[in-house]
Amino acid sequence: MSRRPARPVLYFSFRSPYSWLALKDLEARFPQAPEAIEYRPWWEPDEPSRKELERRGAPFPYIPMSKAKHLYILQDVKRLTQTRGIEVAWPVDIDPWWEVPHLAWLAARRLGQDRQLLAALWAARWERGANICDRGVLRAVAEEAGLDPVPLAGAVDDPGIRAEGLNCLQQVYEDDIFGIPYFKYGRHRYWGLDRLDGFIREATGTGLPEADVGTTDDDTKKNRLPGVLNPAGAYDHDTAGGCG
């Protein structure tokens, strides 16, 4: 008797516009996603976190993005948002401290508020161009979402949340994750926004609730497995490994 794979996993980062778009597409077509899929954050660690990861033998890989790649991503994300009928406000990251939003999300998850904070931070960063790595901005975002900002903005100073964050980054290393968004279900792995369709196909074919295929064409539905989403098309945003 074969054993079902563990819960499907989605790796995301607030830095990545492709993570933002992938989650918008996923949750619009598959509202059960936050309950059915394990969301795991990853980010470029600050110096204390980086040193601890190296001590654990789980170094964080990073290759800087070229100017040509950056310009391509700007153009590509503009195309993708236009086809979805949404506007993007490109943020300018100057010495960002990525622990601030990602550890805040981990703190929100402990409080059962991760879904609300996730949506609020996506909107603040990619729809308003806000610097969500600033704790003052994060406090304001949390308050606007109806959340208590104190435990969220203070997450970077919480040893327990810090330890949880390090475990997340160590898991990135152990899972051989090299880009985002990254989806995995058992032995099946999918990298990038344009692989969302394959991830949902595999996951729903082995136990996830059906997702809305988003089409009214009966013939098309007959030729698609339950849970298959319309292809999105795109690549990853620059993160660890310089993947794009």
N, C-alpha and C positions, 0 to 999 in steps of 0.2 A: 504494500500500500504506500503510495507516494505521499510525502508530507508537503503541505502547502507552504509556499515561501512566507517569510515574515511579512509584516506590514509594509506596503509600498512606502518609499522615501522620496522626498523632494528636497534638494539642497537649493537654497536661495540666498541672495545677498541684497541688502538695501542699496548697495553701490550700483548694481546692474539694472539697466533699463530693460534688458531682456527677461530678467527675473520678474520685474514689475508686469510686463506684458504677458508673460507665461501664466502668472497667477491670476491676472484679470481674465484671460481666456479660460483657464482651467475652472475657476470658481463660477464664471458666468454660465458655463455649459454643464458643470458638475458641482452643484451647490453642496453636495455631501463631502467634497474634497477635504475640508479641514478636519472632519471626523474620521474619514477613511484613510487618509494619507498622513504619514509622519513628516512634518515640516522640520527641517534642520537648517539653522543659519550658519553662514561662514563669512569671514571677513579677514582683512589684513590685520594681524595682531599688532598691538603696540609693543614697545620694547620689553617690558616685563613679561608679557605673554609670550613673545617670541623666544626669549631666553629660556622660559620654562618648557616650551615645546621642544627646544633643542636638547634640554636636559633629559627629556623623556624619550629622546630618539625619534621625534616626530616633527622634523623641521618643516616650516611652512614655505613652499616653493613660490617664487615670484620672478617674473620676467617683465620689465617695463614695456609699456605699449609704445609703438612707434607713432610718429606724427601722422603718417599716412593711414594707419589703422584707426587712429582717433577720428580723423576727418571722415573716414568711411562710416564709422559707427554713427556719427552725427547725422549723416545723410540717410543711412539705413533706418535709424529709429524714427526719423521724420516721416519716411515713407510708410513705415508700419503703423504709426499712430494716425496718419491721414487715412489709411485704408480702414481703420477702426472708428473713424469719426471722433477721435479725441485729440486734445492738444497737449504737447509736452513743453514744460518750462525747464530747459536744461540747467541743472545746478552747476555752480563753479566750486569745485572742491579745492580748498587751500589748506594744506596740512590737516586733513580730516582725521578725527579720532573715532574709528569705526566701532570701538567697544561701546560707545554711548548708545546708539540706537539698537545694536544687536543684543547687548546685555539687558537693555530695557525691555526688549521683546521677551527674553528669557524670564525676566522678572514678571512680566505681564502673563506669561504662560502659567507660572505658579499660581497666579491669582485668577486664572480662568478668563483673562482679558486679552489673550494674545490675538484673537481674530480682530477685535476692535482696534488695537494698537497697530497691527499690521496694515490695515486699511488706511488708518490715519497717517502713518508714516509714509506709505506709498504716495498718497495724495499730496502730502506736504512737500516731498522731495521732487516728484516727477510732474506734478501738475501746477505747483507753485514755485518750484526752484528753491525751496528752503534748505538751509544748512542744518540737517537733522543731527549732525555730529556735535552741534552746540547744545549744551545742557539747557540753556534758557529757552531755545527754540523747542527742544523736546518737551519741556514742561508745558509750554503753550499748546503744543500739539495734543498732549495728553489731556489737558483741561478742556480743549475744544471737543475732544472725543468723549467727554464725561468721565474721565478716569482720574484717579488720585495721582498727581504727578510726583509725589515725594518718593515712593519706592521705585518708580521707573527712572527718574533722573538720578537717583542715588545708587542705581544698580552697579555702576562702575566702582563704587567704594564698598560694595558688599562682598566679603570674602567667599561666601557660599555661591553667589551668582558668578563671581570670577572663576571659581573652580569648575562650575558647570560649563562656563564658556570655554575653558581650556579643554574640557572633555569633548566638547563639540568639535573644536579644531583638531584635536587628536584623532577623532573619528574620521574627519576629512582625509587625513593622512592614511589611516588604516584602510579606508574604503577606496583609496587610489582615485579620489575625485580631483579632476584637473580643470574644471570649468563650470560655469553656471549659466542658466539653470541646469541642474543635473538630476535625472530621475533614475531610480533603481527599484527593481522588484525581483527578488531572488537573484538569479544569475543574469537577468536582463538589465541592460543599462542604456540610457538615452541621454545625450548631451545636446542642449540647445533648444530654443523655442520651436524650431522646425521639427523636433522629435517628440513633441507633446502628443501628437496623434498616436504614435507607436506605443508610447508609455501607457496611455489610457486603454488602447486595444489590448495590450498584454495584461494589464492589471484587472480590467473588468472581465476578461475571459477566464480569470482564475479566482473569482470571489468577490470583487468589488461590486457595489450596487451599479445598476445601469446608469449611464450618463446620457444626457440629451444629445442626440446626434446633430441637432440644429438644422434639419432639412425637412421639407414637406414633400419631396419627391419620393414616391413609393418605390419606384424601381431602384433608386439610389440606396434607399434604406435596406432593400433586400440584399444588396451586394456589399453591405458593410456590417461588420461585427458590432454587437452592442457596445456602446461606450466609445466608438471611434469619433474623434473630433475632426473638424475641418483643419487641414494643414495650415499652419500659420506662416512659416517661412521666416528665417532670420538666423543670426548666430549669437554667440555669447558676447557679453561685455567684458572688457579687460579686467581680469582679476588674477588670482594666483596662476602661475604658469603662462601668463600673457595670452590666455586663450581668447579667441574671438571668433 
